[in-house]
């Protein structure tokens, strides 16, 4: 089987050839929404809060990438997130998690 996929974190296209008689691992992808409490455009640090009040501070803005360059979509998400916070509106970050990685993939703004 010829498998073509796009990395959900980097947008990079990947291909693999595998016999159809083999089993393949499929990642479990989880999407959650967190309210953005604060974001620092200089350090990239983001403070998020769940409805339960749980605080999450181990994520960075999508433009602070470990490997490669941020995509145009990453730059737009950061721009929208920071603009929403500056205007005093409620900003919610959609966080996608899979394979031990997490990333803010989109933003919802209320108000």
N, C-alpha and C positions, 0 to 999 in steps of 0.2 A: 504494500500500500504506500502511496506517495502522500505524505501528510504535510500540509502547509498551514502554518499558524502565525499569528501576530502576538508578540509579547504584550501582555496587558499592562505592564509597567513602563516599558520603553518604546513601544510601538514598532519594534524591530521585527521584520519578517523572518521566519525560520522555516526550514524544510527538513524532512526526515524520510528516509526510505526504510520500511520495516516489512518483513514477511507477514502475510495476513494470518498465519498460524500462531503468531506471537501475541501475548497480552501486552497492553500498554497501560501505564499509570495515567490517571486523569486527575488533575488538581481540583481540590474543593475551593471554590472562590466564594468569599463572604463579603457582602457590602453592608456597611453600617453608616448611619448618620450621627454626627456629633455636632453640638453647637460650638462655634469658635469663640473662645473667651478672649484670646489675644494672639497676635502674630507679629514677629519681628522681621521686617524685610532685610535687615542687615545680617543677622545670624541665621535666619531661616527657621527659628524655633516657633512652634505653634502649640498653644494651649487649648485643649478641647474638653468639652463636658458632655456626658451622656445624660439622658433624662433622669436617671437614678441619682445624679449628682457626682458620679465617678469622674475624676479628672484624669486626662491622658496627656502626657507631655513628652512622649518619645517619638513624635513625628516631626518632620521638617516640611517646609513649603516644597511643592513639587519641582521648583527650579533648582533646588539644592540636591543634585543627583550624585550618587557614588560612582556610577559608570556612565561614560558617554556624555552627551549634551541633552539639556531639557528640550522637549518638543514644543512646537508652537502652541499646542493645547495646554501644556504645563504652564507656559507663560501667561496664557489667557486666564487660567484658573487662579493663578496668583494675583493677577491684576484685578479680577472680579472680587476675590476674597478681601484684599486690602482695601479696595474702594468701598465695599459693603461695610467693613469695620469703621473706616473713616467717616462714613455718613451716619453712623450710629444705628444701623439696622441690625436685625437678628440675622446672623450668617451661620449656615449649617454646611459642614464639610462632609462630602460622601467619601468614605474611606473604603478602599478595596484591599482585601487581604487574601494571599494565597502563597503557598510554598515558603512560609516563614518571612514573607515580605509584606509591607503595608505601604499604601500611598494614597494621598488625597487625589481623587480623580475628577471631582466636579464640586461645584458650590451651588447652594440654594440660598437665596436672599429673601427674607420676609420683611414686610413693613414698608 
